[in-house]
Amino acid sequence: MAGANEITIVFWIGTFTMFFLAVSLLFLVVFYQNRMMARRREEERAILQAVLEAEKRERIRVSADLHDGVSGYLNSIRNYLSILKIQNKNEDVNEIVQGIKDGVEMALESTRNISHNLMPAIMDTLGGAHAIEDYLDKLNQNGTIEFTFSNSCPDLLILSETGYEIYRIVQETTTNILKYSDATQVNVILCKKEVKENTVLHIIISDNGMLFNIKEAMNAITGKGLKNIQARLKVLQGDLDYEIRENKNYVTYKIPIYHDTSSPGG
């Protein structure tokens, strides 16, 4: 009888030991998989960040080349044409010269716009929010869509790198609206929310154009602009929501903000 009890005790001890080992092994496997997935996500984020940084440096270089190089040559041509027009008395020739000069003026304006869109100078001096407002003001001057801008957190300080990526997200989104939505009104709102002692910037972009679920399209990855937005959100560890209100598109980008007191506001 005592032998049978000993066998039973050994059996249950062995069973519990095997169960404990199996659970421990399962826990280690799950822990290892989660750790590898987290490391893979971090590596992907680092690669995306490196790609976007390289793109930013190239934009700065091309913008500077356009501003200092091409614009300089065009200004020289414009000055030579002005001198030629003053010295020449032939009205027919002057008419041709004026036509060429008008073309140079248009090329200069186009070069300035391209340089500004590549890397707004205001970004480094006043910050991303002011760059967004300036960008939308220019869209109002050049198009038929009415853009409005509201910033309820002008005191929020944002890292310059974050401000740049936020600017590009707004630019990509409004470009898609201009191309495809047939909208007549676009509203861009910046506001902040406090979530578990963290500051989260909300960028709300609404339009009255064709209904388009950007979140579903983002998962399908149907265009380069959407890919760029998704890449920037991943680098910023941000998220987006989409909803329809009063037959309008509402896109909300949510970006966690890490404060930098040395950066320009917004």
Summary of the structure (lengths in Angstrom):
residues: 266
radius of gyration: 28.9
end to end distance: 81.5
largest distance: 130.0
contacts: 745
relative contact order: 0.10
helix: 66%
strand: 17%
